[in-house]
Amino acid sequence: MSGRLQYKSALVTGAGSGIGMEASILFAQEGASILLADINLVAIEKVAALISSRSPNVKAIALKTDVSKEADIRAAVDKAVAEFGRLDIMFNNAGIMHPEDDNALNTEERIWDLTMQINVKGVWWGCKYAILAMRNNATDESKGLHVGGSIINTASFVGTMGAATPQIAYTSSKGAVLAMTRELAMVHAREGVRVNSISPGPLKTPLLMEFLNTPEKKERRMTHLPMGRFGEAVEIAKAALFLATDESSYMTGTDLKVDGGLTSAYVTALGEPVLPPPTSLAA
Ligand SMILES: NC(=O)c1ccc[n+]([C@@H]2O[C@H](COP(=O)([O-])OP(=O)(O)OC[C@H]3O[C@@H](n4cnc5c(N)ncnc54)[C@H](O)[C@@H]3O)[C@@H](O)[C@H]2O)c1
């Protein structure tokens, strides 16, 4: 077996659905052992079973993890190191968009606090314990293994763009992820630890589709999407794979925008897209 992540080990948070699920399947296809971390144990057990059936040569372990709890993240990193001997890739991807998140006037403090606890503190702790583990990674050039590793944080286009369909807590949390990623990248740049973020555009995943639960709400966004469609989680997973491998060895502190052109848009084209979206790796 060979692959772009052969001999490496990865921890993916929010691995039970959407981006995290697609990334876990893809990383495993490329040879990585995977620790699947999610608050939804049933979901990650299913993903682990799918990976084991498709990629029997890699280990896939599901561990119930609430990223809003520091002890849970620490336990997940410890488990990955205990099972796989090292941690090369940390994908801090779990996040929420609360249905009661609204503008600055209407949003309740508990919604703000919950969002920050998961989307910001969860990423901070994920980075903290990953960096500590990555410092201990042994170097073996014959296997392409080295000290340090790659940390990837899922931000969002709303971290850099304004929306008149407000979610004040979510937007603020993603701005924090962008800022945190840049600073961590600078602090750890000479330790072999790279820290990058991905800013997905709006995706057809449960997180957004449950929020945009009427045709009007979907259409309000669609006008602004240059490609005339929402993104697919697998398209973000492929960008995460690039950041996870040493193919991106000179990238740190970067925000990789995978948004179908959204952040370059002023007036978008008319008509239906000629290309179909890619299909899920779970299909
Ligand atoms: N869907 C989009 O349009 C979009 C756009 C930009 C950024 N994002 C970001 O992408 C990331 C993944 O989102 P997705 O679209 O794949 O969502 P999703 O809802 O499909 O998956 C999120 C996963 O995170 C898990 N999760 C939620 N709270 C958790 C917690 N406290 N601890 C551990 N796991 C938890 C859920 O159980 C779920 O499996 C999020 O950070 C989200 O903010 C999504």
The ligand as a Gaussian input file, in Angstrom:
#p B3LYP/6-31G(d) Opt

LIG

0 1
 N      -21.259000      23.844000       5.950000
 C      -20.812000      25.038000       5.611000
 O      -21.389000      25.737000       4.786000
 C      -19.543000      25.573000       6.224000
 C      -18.971000      26.730000       5.681000
 C      -17.820000      27.235000       6.266000
 C      -17.249000      26.597000       7.358000
 N      -17.827000      25.475000       7.860000
 C      -17.190000      24.851000       9.007000
 O      -16.826000      23.527000       8.693000
 C      -16.745000      22.748000       9.882000
 C      -17.469000      21.440000       9.664000
 O      -18.788000      21.728000       9.311000
 P      -19.689000      20.767000       8.432000
 O      -20.354000      21.614000       7.436000
 O      -18.929000      19.568000       7.993000
 O      -20.778000      20.410000       9.549000
 P      -21.572000      19.090000       9.963000
 O      -22.664000      19.579000      10.829000
 O      -21.870000      18.264000       8.772000
 O      -20.491000      18.320000      10.848000
 C      -20.030000      18.834000      12.073000
 C      -19.655000      17.693000      12.992000
 O      -19.142000      18.270000      14.200000
 C      -19.669000      17.537000      15.287000
 N      -19.670000      18.355000      16.500000
 C      -20.526000      19.359000      16.826000
 N      -20.226000      19.825000      18.050000
 C      -19.167000      19.110000      18.498000
 C      -18.413000      19.107000      19.702000
 N      -18.702000      19.943000      20.719000
 N      -17.386000      18.225000      19.832000
 C      -17.098000      17.368000      18.829000
 N      -17.784000      17.306000      17.680000
 C      -18.809000      18.171000      17.511000
 C      -21.064000      17.135000      14.855000
 O      -21.546000      16.031000      15.611000
 C      -20.843000      16.808000      13.386000
 O      -20.528000      15.444000      13.190000
 C      -17.331000      23.628000      10.986000
 O      -16.258000      24.193000      11.736000
 C      -18.067000      24.702000      10.234000
 O      -18.179000      25.887000      10.945000
 C      -18.946000      24.930000       7.310000

